[in-house]
Amino acid sequence: MKILAGIGGALLVYTSLVAYLGWAVYSWLASFWEGANPWVFAVLWLVVAYSYIIGRIGHKWLSFTILGSYWFAFLQYAILVIPVANVLVLAVEFMDDVFIIGSAAAIILLVIFIVGTYLAYSPVVRNLEITVDGKEADPLHMVIGSDFHLGVLSGKSHLQRFVDKTNALDPDVVFLAGDLVDDDPVWFARYGMGEVMAQLQPSLGVYGVLGNHEYYGKKIPLLVRLMEKSGVNILRDETILVGNRFYLTGREDRTNGKRHPLAQLKPEKGGMPWIIMDHTPSDLKKPVELDADFHMSGHTHKGQMWPNHLLTRRIFELDYGYRLIKKTHFVVSSGFGFWGPPLRIGSRSELWSVKMNFRPSS
């Protein structure tokens, strides 16, 4: 009963918020469109507001999922912009103030969508060069990508951008740090994305791990088969020796409550570099305690849309970027794709090019 009451309360709050925003938008429309019908508008507005939920019915309702994804972005920034516009309408007294102030708010939201779309679909390369102390090995050039959320909006052409940029860097190895698909791998298969992924040809291979969204999709065996066919070796609580040059540990995502403790995955022989790939940067202490050399993650998206980064900063010790803790190097990527709306504000789609040098103990 408590759960049902909680869901009912959340729906009531959400519907009230939707009604307020709808009233504001309709007031603006009515200021310049005499034929605007409030009942037709109300029905369409509610359909849009609940379109993402409608889209979860099945693949045939995909258009509603896409519409709902854009709605999330509108909702976030409308909550910030529209109340300010309403206050200005009440405070400023001149003719057509609803139309002028409402139009200004609409332009602001439009600019946010344009800029956010550009930042989402125009990835950049983050370059980093580090030195690992206490190990003797040949320099290693790696490319790290995460949070592709491959599906409909983050699709084949966006994946091609990653492949092209990666191949231009000519790395030794490529790491894909989880959330490779947006829940369901069916779109990866249907749209031929495996053919694009297979274009990655680093000398030491391509390796990936699962993220929380692979678990949400509940089709992990299918995903693993599709990735293997595309040349991506998915590691699931495994530690392997790569090219006789370094140990690589790929962890199950923390969504899997039965994943192994990191200590069980530590290489028995400690002479070679040890690299860890874990989708979620939930624990930075244990890799340091176990003397890992390099640890990479994604998951946070750096909040994806401002000001969500304020939340990820509070949740994670390191929610984005590079940090050295004692002798362990950490990188958390904001991701190459996006979840929900194909927008980024305050973050940008990216991949990391990391050149790892080694300095033996003197």
C-alpha positions in Angstrom: 0.0 0.0 0.0 2.8 2.4 0.8 4.4 1.8 -2.6 1.1 2.4 -4.4 0.6 5.6 -2.3 4.1 6.7 -3.2 3.4 6.1 -6.9 0.1 7.9 -6.7 1.6 10.8 -4.9 4.4 11.1 -7.5 1.9 11.0 -10.4 -0.2 13.7 -8.7 2.8 16.0 -8.3 4.0 15.3 -11.9 0.5 15.8 -13.4 0.1 19.1 -11.4 3.5 20.3 -12.8 2.5 19.3 -16.3 -0.8 21.1 -15.9 1.0 24.3 -14.8 3.4 24.2 -17.7 0.6 23.5 -20.1 -1.4 26.4 -18.8 1.6 28.7 -19.3 2.3 27.4 -22.9 -1.4 27.7 -23.9 -1.6 31.2 -22.5 1.3 32.2 -24.8 -0.3 30.4 -27.8 -3.6 32.1 -27.2 -1.9 35.5 -27.2 -1.3 35.3 -30.9 -3.5 32.3 -32.1 -7.2 33.0 -31.8 -8.1 29.5 -33.0 -6.3 27.7 -30.2 -8.7 25.2 -28.7 -8.0 24.6 -25.0 -9.4 21.0 -25.0 -7.5 19.8 -28.0 -4.4 21.4 -26.6 -4.9 19.7 -23.2 -5.3 16.2 -24.8 -2.2 16.7 -26.9 -0.2 18.1 -24.0 -1.0 15.1 -21.8 -0.1 12.7 -24.6 3.3 14.3 -25.0 3.8 14.5 -21.2 3.2 10.7 -20.9 4.7 9.7 -24.2 7.8 8.0 -22.8 5.6 5.8 -20.7 3.4 5.0 -23.7 6.5 4.1 -25.7 7.5 1.5 -23.1 4.5 -0.6 -24.3 6.6 -2.1 -27.1 8.8 -1.5 -30.1 5.8 -0.5 -32.3 5.4 2.5 -30.0 8.9 3.7 -30.7 7.8 7.2 -31.9 6.4 7.9 -28.5 9.7 6.9 -26.9 11.5 9.4 -29.1 8.9 12.1 -28.3 9.2 11.4 -24.6 13.0 11.7 -24.8 12.7 15.2 -26.1 10.0 15.9 -23.5 12.5 15.2 -20.7 14.8 18.0 -21.9 11.9 20.4 -22.4 10.6 19.6 -18.9 13.9 20.2 -17.2 14.5 23.6 -18.8 10.9 24.7 -18.9 10.8 24.3 -15.1 13.6 26.8 -14.9 12.5 29.2 -17.6 8.7 29.4 -17.5 8.2 30.4 -13.8 10.6 33.3 -14.4 8.6 34.3 -17.5 5.4 34.2 -15.4 6.8 36.4 -12.8 7.9 38.9 -15.4 4.5 38.9 -16.9 3.0 39.9 -13.6 5.7 42.4 -12.8 5.9 44.2 -16.2 2.9 46.1 -17.5 2.8 46.9 -21.2 0.7 45.7 -24.1 1.2 42.1 -25.4 3.5 41.3 -22.4 2.4 37.6 -22.5 3.3 37.3 -26.2 6.6 39.2 -25.9 7.8 37.5 -22.7 6.5 34.1 -23.8 8.2 34.4 -27.1 11.5 35.3 -25.4 11.1 32.1 -23.2 10.4 30.0 -26.3 13.5 31.4 -28.0 15.6 30.6 -24.9 14.3 27.0 -24.9 14.9 26.7 -28.7 18.6 27.9 -28.3 19.1 25.4 -25.5 17.8 22.6 -27.8 20.1 23.7 -30.7 23.2 24.1 -28.6 22.5 20.9 -26.7 22.0 18.9 -29.9 25.3 20.1 -31.2 27.2 19.2 -28.1 25.6 15.7 -28.1 26.4 14.9 -31.7 29.8 16.6 -32.0 32.1 14.6 -29.9 35.6 15.7 -28.9 38.8 13.8 -28.0 40.1 14.3 -24.5 43.9 13.8 -24.5 45.7 12.6 -21.4 49.3 11.4 -20.8 50.2 9.7 -17.5 53.2 8.0 -16.0 52.8 4.8 -13.9 55.5 4.5 -11.3 57.0 1.2 -10.2 56.4 -0.8 -13.4 58.6 -1.5 -16.4 56.7 -1.9 -19.6 56.3 -0.5 -23.1 54.2 2.7 -23.5 50.5 2.0 -24.0 48.1 4.1 -26.0 44.5 3.4 -25.2 41.1 4.9 -26.3 38.3 4.9 -23.8 34.6 5.3 -24.7 31.6 4.8 -22.5 27.8 5.3 -22.3 27.1 5.0 -26.0 23.4 4.1 -25.3 23.3 2.8 -28.9 19.7 2.6 -30.1 17.5 4.9 -32.1 18.7 8.5 -31.2 22.3 7.5 -30.6 22.6 5.4 -33.7 24.8 4.0 -36.4 26.0 7.4 -37.7 27.0 8.5 -34.1 28.9 5.2 -33.6 30.7 5.8 -36.9 32.0 9.1 -35.5 33.5 7.1 -32.6 35.1 4.6 -34.9 36.5 7.2 -37.3 38.0 9.3 -34.5 39.4 6.2 -32.8 41.0 4.8 -35.9 42.5 8.2 -36.6 44.3 8.0 -33.2 45.7 4.5 -34.0 45.6 3.3 -30.4 47.0 0.0 -29.2 43.8 -1.0 -27.4 40.2 0.2 -27.2 38.1 0.1 -24.0 34.3 0.4 -24.0 33.3 1.1 -20.4 29.6 0.0 -20.3 26.1 1.1 -21.3 26.9 0.2 -24.8 23.3 -0.1 -25.8 20.2 1.8 -24.6 18.6 -1.2 -22.7 17.6 -3.3 -25.7 20.3 -4.5 -28.1 17.7 -5.2 -30.8 18.4 -1.8 -32.5 22.1 -2.5 -32.5 21.4 -5.6 -34.6 18.6 -4.2 -36.7 20.5 -1.1 -37.8 23.7 -2.9 -38.6 25.8 -1.2 -36.0 27.9 -4.3 -35.6 29.4 -3.7 -39.0 30.5 -0.3 -37.8 31.9 -1.5 -34.5 33.9 -4.2 -36.4 35.9 -1.4 -38.1 37.8 -0.9 -34.9 41.1 -2.7 -35.4 43.6 -1.9 -32.6 46.5 -4.3 -32.4 45.7 -5.5 -28.9 41.9 -5.7 -29.4 38.7 -4.1 -28.2 37.3 -4.9 -24.7 34.1 -3.9 -23.0 32.1 -4.3 -19.8 28.4 -4.2 -19.0 26.6 -1.2 -17.6 23.4 -0.7 -15.7 21.4 -0.3 -18.9 22.4 -3.7 -20.2 20.8 -5.1 -17.0 17.7 -3.0 -17.5 17.3 -4.5 -21.0 17.5 -8.1 -19.6 19.1 -9.3 -22.9 22.7 -9.7 -21.8 23.4 -13.0 -23.6 22.2 -11.5 -26.9 24.3 -8.4 -26.3 27.4 -10.4 -25.5 26.9 -12.5 -28.7 26.4 -9.3 -30.8 29.5 -7.7 -29.4 31.7 -10.7 -29.8 30.5 -10.9 -33.5 31.6 -7.2 -33.8 35.0 -7.9 -32.4 34.3 -6.7 -28.8 35.4 -9.0 -26.0 33.0 -8.4 -23.1 34.6 -9.1 -19.7 32.3 -10.2 -16.9 34.2 -10.3 -13.6 37.3 -11.5 -15.4 41.0 -10.7 -15.4 42.9 -11.5 -18.5 46.5 -10.9 -19.8 46.4 -8.8 -22.9 49.3 -9.2 -25.4 51.6 -10.3 -22.6 51.7 -6.5 -21.8 49.2 -5.8 -19.1 46.4 -7.4 -17.0 42.9 -6.2 -17.7 40.0 -6.7 -15.2 36.5 -6.1 -16.5 33.9 -5.9 -13.7 30.3 -6.7 -13.7 28.3 -3.5 -13.0 27.2 -2.9 -9.5 23.6 -3.5 -10.6 24.6 -7.1 -10.3 24.5 -7.5 -6.6 26.4 -10.8 -6.9 29.4 -9.5 -8.7 32.8 -10.6 -7.3 34.8 -8.4 -4.9 37.6 -6.7 -6.7 40.2 -8.4 -4.5 39.2 -11.8 -6.0 40.0 -10.4 -9.5 43.5 -9.1 -8.7 46.2 -10.7 -10.8 48.3 -13.3 -8.9 51.5 -12.0 -10.6 52.1 -8.4 -9.8 54.9 -7.5 -12.2 52.8 -6.2 -15.1 50.5 -3.2 -15.2 47.0 -3.8 -13.9 44.1 -1.9 -15.6 40.5 -2.0 -14.3 37.3 -1.2 -16.2 34.2 -0.7 -14.1 31.2 1.1 -15.5 30.3 2.9 -12.4 32.9 4.8 -10.3 31.3 3.8 -7.1 34.4 2.8 -5.1 37.8 4.5 -5.6 39.3 3.3 -2.3 39.5 -0.4 -3.1 41.6 -0.1 -6.4 44.0 2.1 -4.5 44.3 -0.4 -1.6 44.9 -3.2 -4.1 47.6 -1.2 -6.0 45.8 -1.0 -9.3 47.6 1.2 -11.8 44.7 2.5 -13.9 40.9 2.5 -13.3 38.3 3.7 -15.9 34.6 4.3 -15.6 31.7 6.2 -17.2 28.0 6.2 -16.0 27.8 9.7 -14.7 27.4 11.6 -18.0 28.8 14.5 -16.0 25.1 15.1 -15.3 24.5 15.4 -19.1 22.4 18.5 -18.8 23.2 21.4 -16.6 22.7 21.7 -13.6 22.5 17.9 -13.1 26.3 17.9 -12.5 25.7 19.4 -9.1 24.0 16.1 -8.2 26.6 13.8 -9.7 29.3 15.7 -7.8 27.6 14.9 -4.5 26.9 11.2 -5.3 30.4 10.3 -6.6 33.8 11.0 -5.2 35.0 11.5 -8.8 32.1 12.2 -11.2 34.2 13.3 -14.1 37.8 13.7 -15.4 41.2 12.5 -14.2 42.6 12.1 -10.8 45.7 10.5 -9.3 45.2 8.9 -5.8 48.5 7.7 -4.5 49.8 5.5 -7.3 46.4 4.7 -9.0 45.2 6.8 -11.9 41.5 7.3 -12.4 39.5 8.5 -15.4 35.7 9.0 -15.5 34.3 9.8 -18.9 31.1 11.8 -19.5 30.3 9.3 -22.3 30.1 9.3 -26.0 26.3 9.0 -26.3 23.4 10.2 -24.1 20.5 8.8 -22.2 17.0 10.1 -23.0 17.1 13.4 -24.9 19.9 13.8 -27.5 21.1 16.9 -25.7 24.1 17.9 -23.6 24.4 21.2 -21.7 27.4 21.6 -19.5 28.9 18.4 -20.8 29.9 17.1 -24.2 30.1 13.7 -26.0 33.7 12.6 -25.8 36.2 9.8 -26.0 39.5 9.7 -24.1 42.9 9.2 -25.7 45.2 8.1 -22.9 49.0 7.6 -23.4 50.4 5.6 -20.5 54.1 5.7 -19.8 55.9 3.6 -17.2 58.8 4.4 -14.9 60.4 1.5 -13.0 61.4 1.9 -9.4 64.9 3.4 -9.0 
